[in-house]
Amino acid sequence: MILLKHLHSDDTPGQVAAGLALGAILGLTPLLNLHNVVVLILIIMLRVSFSGALLGWLVFTPLGFAFDPLFDALGHRLLLETPALNGVWTTLYNTPVVPLTNFNNTVVLGSLAVAVGLFLPLNALGRFGVRRYRAAVQAWVRSHQPPPPPAPAPGTAAVRRYPPPSRPVRRAGGGGGGLIRWKGTGPLLLFAGLLVGGWLLFADRLAKGAFESVGTAIVGAKVEVGRLHLDLSHGKVALTGLVVASPDEPLQNLLEADELTADIGVAPLLEKKVVIDRLA
């Protein structure tokens, strides 16, 4: 029933097919990854079918689990057994934000490569399938329409039946034309603005508090930081006024540093790990 409802929606075949292809990316690849955030943003912003995207996700999620070994083998081959791509992976890993995509996971890389490769074929196949299905349904409806009422007998007044007032036709894909769904883009941009604003206001404070509490627990004595600046886009952490008290002599300091800069790996943060590449 859900499938029939999606195929009979007011969206055009192109919108249903595009939503289906985007939903397939969500289904084939591990869901909790940065590239799927981009896919969700595209589904919200672009004038594609929400129901088609949901259908694609539901249909291709079981296939994604079933083909995990194949994706792992493909990702392993691309990541470790293709020397021509080694420079590409090194450049991507050292590019800000890109490590957050978790592309160095073989299952993520392999499944994403397959999903991207299937995008255009699924789009074309979806358009063809929706058109054929709707044409078949329309032909069936026409063939099963009741016969017209018989003509009135001579000498009797014909009763004229007026059709019910027609409802306004909703444009396919929502109000307004064009590629962008502006009603969805506005709230999305507002949410993104609030998220960025919250990060700029509170990220350094939260990181400073976490550093002090974790450092105190590890050292066994109080760790204080005057100021901490977190720059994940470049993988850098700057500390100012670092003071580590001695666990044996509370009135003495084990370490004092006016300024420290650390280069950290961004990808391990997703696994709640901190990897320091360089400390200066």
N, C-alpha and C positions, 0 to 999 in steps of 0.2 A: 504493500500500500504506500509506503514512504517513497519507493522508487517511482511508482506511477504518479504520485503527487509532484515529484521533482520534474518528471518529464513533461507534465502538463502545466508547468508554471508559466507565467507571463514573460519570462526571460527568453531572449532570442536564442537560436541554436548556438551562435557564436559565443554568447555569454555563458551558457551552460557548459559548453566545451572548454572554455578558458578556465572556468571555476573548477571543472573536473580535473584538468591538467595540474592546476595549482594544488588542489586537494590531494592529488596523487603524490606530490612531493612531500606533503605532511605525512602521508601514510607510509611511504616507502622508506623514509629516513628517520633516524631516532628523533623523537619529537622535541626534546629539551636541548635544542641547539640554536645558535644565533641565526643561522640561515633560515630557520623556520619562523623566527620573529619577523624577518624580512618578508617571507611569504604571507604571513598573516596580515602584515601592513599592506601588501599589494592587494590582498582579497578585500580589505576594508576600503582602500582608496580607489581602486579601479572599479569600473562598472562591469563587474563579472557577477555571475550567479552565486549567491551564498549557498543555495541548496545544492548546486552543482559541486561546489567545493566540499560541502559536507558529505555528499555522495562519494566523491573521489577519495576522501579520507577514510570513510567507512569501508569502501571496497578494497583499497590498496593497503590498509594497515595489516590485515592477516598475511597478505603477500609479502610485505616487508619483513615480518617475523619469519616466514617460511624460507625466504631467500637470504637470510642473514649470512650463512656460510659462503654463498656466492659473492655477496657484497664484500665480505672480509677478504676473500681471495683476490678480488679485483682491486680493492684498496691497497692490499699488500703489494700487488704487482706494480701499481702506479707509484706508490710511495717509496718502495725499497728496491724494486727490480727494474726500474726504468731510469738508467743513468742520465738520459737526456733531460729528465725533469728535476734532477737534483738541485740545479741552480734555481729553478722556480720555487721549489719548496723552501729553500734557504731564504730566498728573498721574501716570500710570504711570511715566514716565521718571524722575520725581523721587521716586518711592517706593522705599525701600530694598529691595534684592534683585531687584525686578521687572526692572530692566534686564538682569540676568543671563539672563533668559528669551530674549533676542535677538528680542523681538517687533518691533523696528524693522527687521528683515530681511523684505522683502516675500514671499519664498518661505516662510519660517517662518510668518508671519502668515496668508498665504493658505491654506497646507496645513492649518494648525491649525484655521482657521475651517471648512474643508470637513470635516475629520475629526470635529470636535465636532458639526457639523450631521448627519453620517451616523451618529453613535453610536446614537441610539434606533432609527432605521430598521434598522440592521444587527443590533441586539439582537433586535428583533421578528422580522426575517427569519431570523435564525439559530435562534431557538426553533422557528419554524414548520418550517424545513428539517430540523432534527435530528429533530423529532417525526415528520415524514412519512417520512424516510429509515428511521428505526428501525422504524416501523410496517410499512413495505414489506418490510424484511428479515425481521421476525418472521413476516409472512404467507407469505413465500417459504419460510422454514424449516418452518413448519407444513405447507405443501403438499408438501414433499419429505421428510417424515418417513417412515421405513420402516413398512410395515404391522405391526400387532400380531401376535405369534406365534400360530399355530393352537392351538385348544383341544386338550388331551391326549386321546388315544384312550381309549375306555371300558376300565376295568380297569387302567389304568396310573397310577402315582403321579405327581401333578403336582409338578414341580420348582419350588419357590418361589425366585424370584430377589430377593434383597434389593438395594435400590439402594445404591450406594457412599455412605459417610458424606459428608454435605454439608460444604463448607468454610464457615467463618463469612463472612457477607456483609459486605463493606466498605461503609461508608456513602459515598454519593456525595460526592466532593470532599475526602475525607480524614477523619481521625478527628474526632469531635465535630460538633455542629451550630452554627448561628449564622452570622452574616455574616463574622466575623473568623477568619482562620486563625492561631490563636495559636502553633502550632509554627513558623510562618515569621516571625511578628512578633517573637518573643523574640530570635533572632539578629540580626534587622534593627535592633532598638532597641539591642542591644549594639554593633553595628558603628557606628551613628550616634553613640552615646555616646563610643566610642573616637575617632571622627573629630572630634567637637566638642572633646573633651579635648585631642587632639593639636593642633588649631588654636589653642586658648587657650594652650597651653604653648609652642608653637614658632613660631607665625605671626609674631610681632613680631621674634623673633631672626632668622628666615630673611629677613624683609623688610629688617631692619637690615643684615645681611651683604650682601644683594644691592644695596642702596642704596650702601653704601660701595665695593663692588667696581666697580659701574657708574660711580659718580661719579668714582672714581680714574682709571678708563680714559678718561673723557671729558675731565676737567680736565688730566690728565697729572701730577697731584700727589696726595698722600694726602688722602683725605676721611674724616673720622671723625664718628661720631654717638654721643652719650652714651646716648640712649634713643630708640626709635621705637615708636609705638603705631599700629597699623593698625585702622581701623574701617570695613570695607567696607559694613556695613549702612547707614551714613550717608555713605559716600564721603569719609571724612576720614583724613588722615595727620598725626600730631603728632610733630614732631622736637624733641628737647631736647639742647642741647650740641653744635650743629653747628659743626665746624671744617674749613675748606678751606684747605690749605696753598697757598702761592704756587708756581707751577711754575718761576718765575725765581729766587726767593729762598727756599730751603728753610727758613730760620730765621724767616721771616715768614708770616703767615696772610693769605690772600686774602679770607677771609670768616669771621666769627664771629657766631653767633646763639645766644642763650640758648634761645629757643623759636620755632618756626615751625609754622604750621598750614596745610595745603593741602587744598582741596576738589578731588577727582579724579573723573573719569568712570569709572563701574564697568564699563560695557559694553565700552569699548575694551580693558580688561584681558584679555578673552577673545581678542583678536587680538594679544596681547603688546605693546600700546601703552599709554603713560601720557599721559593728557590732564589737565592741571592747569587747573581752572576759576578758582581763586582762591588766592592765597598771602598769608598775613598773619603 
